[in-house]
Structures are given as C-alpha cells and as structure tokens.
Amino acid sequence: MDTYSFLRELADSWVLLILTLIFLGVIFWAFRPGSRPLHDDAAAVPFRHDDRPAPGCANACPDCRCGASDFLKGADHG
C-alpha cells in the first residue's frame, strides 16, 4: 500500500471520527448546564459602559484645536 492510499484511508475513517467527536464535544461544552451566566456575561461586554457617555477630548492634547462637542460628533481631531 502506497503512502497516499494509506493516508486517504486514514482520513476517511479515523480522522473523520475524531473530528466528529471534537465537534460534538465543543457543542456540548458550549451548551453545558451551568454555562448560561458565562455566556450572558460575554454577551453583555459591548454594553457594559452604556450608562455614561464616551470620554471626549476636553482639550487634553497640547495642540488641540477642537472642542469636546466637536470631537464627540466625529470632527477631525488634531
């Protein structure tokens, strides 16, 4: 049996089985009991600081030529 045929047979049988088991393991790990609080926390990351506005420029740069309100509106900074 040449190398190509051996690797092809291996990939068609055992590697396919191993990858299927890994896939099922990852799915089970994601939906395991008790993981809901972790997923809820990860889903809330983009919204953690929505209760206060983003920090503005407030003329903190040494050569600042913009106002804080212009910076928050998207004006070119600097």
N, C-alpha and C positions, 0 to 999 in steps of 0.2 A: 504494500500500500504506500503510495507516494504521500508526501507531506501535505499537499493541497487537499487530497481526499480525506486524510485524517482530520485536518483542521476543519474542513467543511462538515464532516460528520459530527465532530465535537460541538461545533457552533449550532448545528441543527438540533442537537439533543440536550446536552448538559448545560451549555451556556444559556440556551433559551429557558430551561427550567430555573437556573439560578437567577436570571434577570426577572422572571415572573415572580419568584419568591421575594426578591428585593422590592419590586413594585408593590406587591401586596403588603409587605412589611411597612413600607413608607405610608401607604394608605391607612393601615391600621394605626400606625404611630400618630398620624395627623388627627384621626378621629377617635383616639383612645379616650376612655372615660376619665374625667378629671382635667382634660386639657382645655376646656372651654374658657376658664379665666385667663389662661395664657394667650389664647387666640384673640379674645376680646381686648386684652391689653395691647397686643400688637396692632390690632385694627384701629385703636384709638390714638396711636402715636401722632399722626398728622394733625389731630385736633386738640392736642394737649394744651396749647397756649392760645386758644381762641378767645379766652375771656379778656385778654388785653391786646392792644394793637402792637404791631411790629415796631421795633425801635427805629426811630427816624434819625436823620443826620444831625440835627440840633447844632449845626455849625461846628462840629468837632474836628474837622480837618483844618490843618494850618492855612491852606489856601482855598478855603471853602467859598464858593460863590453862589450857593443855592440856599434856599430856605428849607426848613424841615418839612413844610407842607408840600413844596415842590418835589422834594425827594420821595415822599410817600406817594405822590401822584405818578411817579415814574419819569421825572425830568432827568436829563443827562447830568450825572454827578461829576463835578470837577472841572 
